[in-house]
């Protein structure tokens, strides 16, 4: 049972969900104790296991187990975990159990690596060597340094130093297929799409992705997001922001039809203009989630002409739910309404509003509007005669009245 390949495959896919099963792993057991490394080597005969510990007694017990069970795939070395870099090896898996709390300073190694990003004594070439070595570590560790790697890659892209040494070291990173494959596999395995985009951009800066490959990877991320059965305003914001330059518009050709407002919004963010009327209608719909999606979409693709503004203000007037009206009006407030007919629609809605929140939302639109298109005296009379009184003193309606030039 302990050598059952089905169990090993299950373990493998838990650790590396995006990678094909491989039994020939390089494994480090750091602080192996008396039996941990021997057990792993016995259960995984195709793996190459390196065991390190500072205790000669622990290593002796491990060696005895290796002899007893003929573990030719187990190598032992007396070495503190702080000096693991002395091994000068790369590992697929590092096991370290019940060790770190025994160290005098468990964070020393992390701080040392952080400092090397800023160490002015290092030449640009030496710093690139350090970054290369870091990128060859386990991806869980690389992930810890992602912010610093991003800053480093951005700085290098703007460098003035074209010395042969630095150029050679950066080329070595770009040509490191093993590190690249590990990085890309991690990039594909993560479910965090924001993280995936950061990894994609870093991979391009490191020379691991061409411009076209970067777009293809971003398209893959968008397609994965679109495949979700339920999409939210956050999903729409993510795609619209990612496609601000419209470089990903072609991605929509590989997407399915939009069955709801969320999917329609993503297709619209990818340049599908046929979805726009559906999203404008969603802005005045009773569904809170649909209104939020429409609001986000319109932040990136604002109301384009007077007809659209009129349709929206007319639709708001027909809404029966006060809360939905407020959300739609809040979205409209982001646009400076200048169309006379649209403003008259809002003015007529004010005395019909059933709550003070709707009236305040109308005031929020009007206060940003083009006053020259409004019959100001009539609007002021409407505001003063039909407003709900605020229990909190002055509010946005009072500000609007003042702005329109009403006498106190």
Steps between C-alpha positions, in 0.01 A plus 500: 500500500781747585637455146158517331540714188137615516566653843818661367309648207240644735773654718670642191187671370429649841845661501526581128145513359616642170780252427511154355581221745871424533645249746867599452499792743796670666403531867674672789414402858642786707543404864432136420519361854535125543249362247311760289732495199532122508123459499459729200776325308344161577151608393626677186772278352518703177574824686849626587495605866758722672490508880674766709519544876740647756475190721757225425286259702191568288698452181647175636152360569390609153802325347417181686149507356647561156715187538215292638261583217763540227411862430735585217296813425587666834797734553589645843706802603570674830396857427300774676185601317629859503778386266285302260629710208833319544337199335480697174203289388146558384214301653144424394387461859644616833376344821580679825301389804553602863819689420453875460397566860837359610694759300646801679362729228249327269457813283871565447510339157198692378642831623834423339333447164294818536814698574676366191242672283617833648867428573692777323823304537374251240578577140204493257629169363531349850147611587371340180682179601322509836161555332570209266583273795182613676290423193637146500364432849168340582215715365345537844816684601514700178142612572617655829728734307257587220470870591877541501547300183246723326682814611834353398374401155346845446823672602711278275270574205582871544870450572781710356756229573571298185816341636582156356487343846142609574385427146645150525332430836161622376537282192574204728167561678313527171660176373435298818235263368474304826424807710265630232304174481461487878388864507248456217361180656438689825346785300258260335415319823395802707128578529578861595457685171648824634811310605508324165507833315789620718691182428433535127633856494807399701566207267505735202742738672729206581506400135289187551205620293490694176246781454271265305541225761410748773177591320422132453549438873282797593235368260518168681437677832201689357355181352534327836318785672225498237449127550367560854122442507436811711691823442505803727582867466853416619544260207387769256730757656791256470446436128419860406812625676714225348375589151523877536717515186264261311795272425291203615190570289574193288451280807121531472506292181573192708238567767150360516182702468401728786212346695479771765604857572835406653615308192357770274706762685823305454430457131427875481829574677663294225349719230169326430285810436188289451489446879480871588118541482463206737729665752326836477172319569664321794582835657127558563413140582374388844795263552766652726778280358411596141494870587843472663637324192358771273649769724846347473472459125398865455805612695708369209249566221302811604163603362583608149219728377180681591276214390667263745469749784133557420430127493667455837321790671168385356568146623585626848162672513322172430680306773289390794776414747644803677828332582554406135417857398769634732760262356412598143507870585837461669634353177349785300662752735842398365403667170448874453147499361445787257196383302191708574251215455694273737519774763126565469440127557692525828323818601161332448616200700598708806146570632400140424786351700384293795812533715749768594782276377359510144463878521858535621620277217312720248665805657836325461444475125365854462778663700749368243278588204515785250280760673449701179282216368267519801202725567665611822217696670250219441748237621569697818125526571465123445789427735371730774135388481543124470815414687502269800651672800825359623529403865875566478475867414624628166560243229577476129158641404576819693838523329333466160248774582786730605694413186201590283492845658191468716454763771518370852 
